[in-house]
Amino acid sequence: MSNSDADRGTVAQVQSVDRAISVLEMLAHGEAGITEIAGELGVHKSTASRLVSVLESRGLVEQLGDRGKYAIGFGVVRLAGAATGRMDLAKLGQPTCQSLADEFGETVNIAVADQGVAINITQARGSAAISAQNWIGQRTPLHATSSGKVLFAFMVPEERKRLLGLPLDRYTPRTVVEPDELSVELDRIAVEGYAACYEELELGLHAVAVPIRGQRGEVIAAMSASGPSYRLSRQRVRQIVPPMTEAASELSAQLGYFAD
């Protein structure tokens, strides 16, 4: 297949995704039949029917009756629920992050796992924080950040093994990229209940993270404190782990988890 053929195929795929999203947005405002959907998209009814069939197979739309109109399906509710859970965690976690940031003087974040990376959803900056960088929405590597290592350590074994089998990027000379070495560290994190990174993502940056648990006790997020290595020393990391763990436990309780 030539490059031009591949380009045309990519454009067609993107166009199909755009149309599928348009169908969902249309149905979000009310029920519609194939004729109405085709008219709104400016396509033939057969094209609209194929799009709707794919969405229906994934539970994102459903047909009302044998030959009735289409409406938003429960699959959308499931996806919205996942997003709402993150928003709830971000909202609930903000006061906790700010309290710790004020206490430590450092930057405190909450991150969740997202398709093989950690994504930050909440941030608070302490008075001593020297960086104005906004980490919210930033995707960071699991193996080179404290939050990422916590999320990595508590993953289901199959997913953890799969990710360990992928190439690991080296961000600094201190980044752990050997799978066996990283696996041993993840086992230790799971036992000790916290992860620390010393200049593994950026030279001069240290960080420490603890897990946040959901209703069933599963680790759903990680809360980290980060700062310059000259201030957030290894000794200070060990000192702030207990208050961070306590704060994470309190936040987990707000989310419905109570340890035995």
Beta strands, then each sheet from edge to edge (+ up, - down):
strand 1: 61-63
strand 2: 70-72
strand 3: 107-114
strand 4: 117-125
strand 5: 139-141
strand 6: 195-198
strand 7: 205-213
strand 8: 219-228
sheet 1: 1+ 2-
sheet 2: 5+ 4- 3+ 8- 7+ 6-
end
